[in-house]
Amino acid sequence: MTSSTVEPCKSEDFQVDIEKNQQDVRSQWVLNAPEPPSPWHVTIDSVKKTVSNYREKVSSLCDQPCSTLFSALQVVFPILVWGRNYTAAKFRKDVLAGLTIASLCIPQSIGYATLANLAPQYGLYTSVVPPLIYAVMGTSREIAIGPVAVVSLLLSSMVQKLIDPSTDPIGYTKLIFLTTLFAGIFQTAFGLFRLGFLVDFLSHAAIVGFVAGAAIVIGLQQLKGLFGITHFTTKTDIISVMKAVWEAFHNPWNPHNFFLGASFLVFILTTRFVGKRKKKLFWLASISPLVSVILSTLVVFLTRADKNGVKIVKHVKGGLNPISINQLDFNSPHVVDVAKIGLIVAVVALTESVAVGRSFASIKGYQLDGNKEMMSIGFTNIIGSLTSCYVATGSFSRTAVNYAAGCESLISNIVMAITVMISLQFLTNLLYYTPIAIIASVIISALPGLIDITEAYKIWKVDKLDFLACIGAFFGVLFASVEIGLLVAVAISFTKIIVISIRPSTETLGKLPGTDMFCDVDQYPMAIQVPGVMIIRMKSALLCFANANFVKERIIKWVTQEESEDDKGNSKSSIQLVILDTANLVNIDTSGIASLEELYKCLSSHGKQLAIANPRWQVIHKLKVSNFINKIGGRVYLTVEEAVVANNKSNQF
């Protein structure tokens, strides 16, 4: 009888010893991990990998001397890669798409040049050279390159503070070319040195608010052309613009401009509505701006409405893009300010272009190389600044039309550029009688697509802080200026990051029934908290000087509250162990370690223990070096489950 009783006891003890030994082994896995690489070694390895990649590319080119030049050209000019598989069927589709976007591009380019306070021909110039350059260097198949509304507004609102375009149009134009050159240099540098993350400082929510605010400002600016107002404010905020409109109504004004512009605006919006309802008629919305320009020009010419107060475009300089190298004035006293403007414009233009390119690339199912895209846009603007162009980027409206028209490649951009080139060479005299009200109508008709109320509502539902950045950018542009709107958006985005960093969330974990998983008890109410143990997970990737004290005080507060609740309920299971689940914690600094030491001292003074579960590589290394592991008695475990089991076994003994 005695021997039969002893045998099971020995068997159970043996099993416990095996489990304990296995647990000790797994704890040693954590404690005896190799030393992680230092930041210096990480930097050196990154440089070595980059250099080795370049060496491999160079050696592969050297191994094939006959194709060395061609292979190098393929890297710079992707058209040499996809052009080898180009077919006649694709060419037919691209020609149709190119002609379609050209019909939209011509009136828009004239309007956007006017918005940028430039002569109309500069908008057309920007629709010739940049699309040709991008066609041979770009990586997106659908994007349509040219002037856009937001960038045009940004340029006019910032550069006119340096030189007034009404008093010195030549000096103003020179600064625009110089800004374009700086923007291209910055964009190329972003791609060359892989600095694309700088573009991400403008979050998606900030872009939505900024573009919507800019669209309204652009629309208000076009009231000058729509009503035929002679004297108008150069400011962009809504209060100044509405004040200028109100004052204009109290002075004599000609209603013919408004009736003509409003009539064709209704026509353009109607064709756009029909095109959306019936996809096969998408071309109606594409050609309606050009049709409006042609018909209104004929009406004015035949009725001589310009003699009755209808304002017209008058002379549009024809011919191919003139060289503008001699107009780049680096001795200007405004060079530093222009460089700053160029940086801002570069980021905004890249943000729009990359967003447009990635959107349609995802639809077509291919990847867009962000760094190559930045370099191609940068080279496009550098060469554009030398050929009388201002900042060009990807246009969402024209890209959408290009995609709907069935484009297969960037040949559609070449077709568009050739069409605009022919128009510049032979048709500019026909634009003499084009009403300015029609140009305003074309710009206004493109604005509803820039105001995405659905996306703004989605941002509100998903993230209130993101929505704050959205409306901050929106109201900043609307009531202050374009640059203030950008500054507000970036400031709010940075504030969000700082707030999340200095006040990270922590959660109490419980065990899900029937599993070994420990989850947030607030998210999973069915999770059961382990008696005598408080398990806390930090939801920050970094425990540092900015948030360490906050995390420590929150944990102490939770433990104290739990103890007081146990006392009120006369619970016998007071907290004996606090387990920190550090699965989310990627790194820790000396302030974070000091806060953990203070937490350990506070818990120890109240008879409680501290354990660490699932520490990451850098975290466990720094805790070992600082001798914190020895201070807590080596209570470091691979998982939360093992920490709980170890505590239960120690209590049994």
Disulfide bonds with the S-S distance in Angstrom:
none
